[in-house]
Amino acid sequence: QDIADYYRHNKAKLIVEERRDIRLVVATTRAGADAARAALDDGQSWKAVARKYSAHDASRENAGRIADVQKGGEKTPLLAAIFRARKGELVGPVKEGKSWAVFVVEKIKPPFQATLEQARDEIKQLLRTRRRQRALAAFEKKYRAKTTCAPGYTVPRCSNGPKKAGTGV
């Protein structure tokens, strides 16, 4: 019931963002990425190019195929390039940390509203985490008054300890 209630009241938060299926080669040097791009431009297969040039295990093993790439919270140059690219366009080399990447977007999956069943596990985990946090806060509140720390070892959880900044606890 709690899961259904959360879903009903928070549908706007349960949007599945745009995802993309890509082919990717990650090389350790710019020269390696340039060579991979040249090989792809010359018509070599992704499987052969990924096996020869990619330093990324998942890419090398799956002929460069990476499914369901999501924007995520961390903004990286590669993710930004992937989500700017048009379907079918060979892009790169793009610098990503100490590596260089060449990729093509094969499929664009538009965002959609998750159904209750699709969101059930995520909501269950969220509610479980919230309950644990509330239980821990209640435990701390109850036992803080009963806990006295030795001088020099006081922490905010001790009844004689300093108050947490901004919490009033």
N, C-alpha and C positions, 0 to 999 in steps of 0.2 A: 504494500500500500504506500509506504514511504517513497519508494522508487517512482511509482506512478504519479504521486503528488509532486515530487520534485520535477519530473518530466513536464507535467502540465504547467507548472509555474515558471519554468526556465527554458522553454523551447528555443528562445532566441539565442541562448548560450550553446545550444546543441547542434550547431550547423557544422557539417563536415565540409572543411575547406577544399578548394580546388586541389586536385592531385594530378600528377603527370607521370606517364611511363616514358622512360628515356633509354637511350643507349649511351654508354659512357666509357671513356678511356681516361684513366688517370696516370700520367707519367710523372716521373720524379724530376725531370728537367724540361725546360722550354723546348730544347732540341728534340727530345723524345715526343713531346706533344705535337710539334710541327711535323715530325716524321709520321706520326699516327694520322694526322689530318691529311697529309699528302697521300698516304696509302688509301685512306677512305675516299679522297677525291679521285684517285686513280681507279676506283671500283673494287678494291679489295673488300672482302666480307668483314663484318663487324667481329665475327668469331676469330678470324685470323689476326686482325689488328689488335683486338683486346688481348688475345693470348700472347702476342709478341711485345706489345708496348705497355700494357696496363700494369701498374704496381698495386692496384686495388683488387684484392682477392675476389670479392663478389662480382666485380665487373669481368675479371679474367675468366672466371668459371662459367658465367652465364652469357657468353658472347656479348658482353657489355650491357646486357639488359638489367635495368633497375626499375621495379614497378612501384607505383604509388608514392612517388616523391611528394612530400608535403612542405609547405612554406615553413612551418615550425616557428618557434619563438626566436631562435638564433638566426640573425641575419648574416649570411656569408656571401661573398662575391659570387660563388658558384650557384647558390640557390637563387640569388637575385637574377643572374643570367638565365637560369633555367626557366624562371617564371616570366621573363621578358621575351624569351625566344618564341618564334612561331613554329607551329607543327611542321616537321620535315626539314627544317633549316639546320645545316651543320654549323655549329658554333664552336669557336675556340681557336687557339688555346686561351683558357681563362685561368688566372692564377688563384689558387686556393691553398693558403698556408704556404707550405714548402713544395707543393705539387702544382702541376698544370693539368687542366682537363679539357677534353674535346667531347662534345656530346651532340645528340640530336633528340628532339622531342618527338616521340612516336604517337602518343595519345594524350589528349587533354580531357580529364574527367571533371565536369563542372561541380561547383559546390551544391549541396542539397541539405534539406532538413532531415536529420536522423530520426528514424522511427523509435518508438519506445524499446523495441527489441534490439535495435542496433546500438542504442545508448545505455542499455541496461547494465552492462558490466562497468562502464565508466561511472555511472551514477552510483552503483553499489559501492565502488571503491571510494568515491567522494564522500558518501554518507558514512561509511565505515571510518574514514579518516576524521571527519568532523566529530563523530561520537567519541572516538579515542581522545581527541584533543579536549573535548568537554569533560570527559571522565578524569583526565590527568589534571586539568585545571581545578576541578572539584576536590580531587585528592590533595593537591597542593594547598588549596585554601583551608581544607579541614585540618591537615597535619602541620601546617606552618606554625600555628599557635602552640602546638605541642612539641616543637623541635627547637632546642636551644643549642647553638653551636659554641664551641670553645673560643675564647678570645683569640683573635688573630686568624681564625678560620671561618669567619662569618661570611655567608653568602645570602643572596636575596631570599632563599627558601627557609632561612632560619627565622625564628620569631624575634631574635635579637639582631638580625641582619639588616643591611641597608634595604630601603624600599626600591623596587624596580622603577626606573625612570618612566614617568608618564602613565603608570598603571594604577598607582594608589595601593598596590599590594605590598 
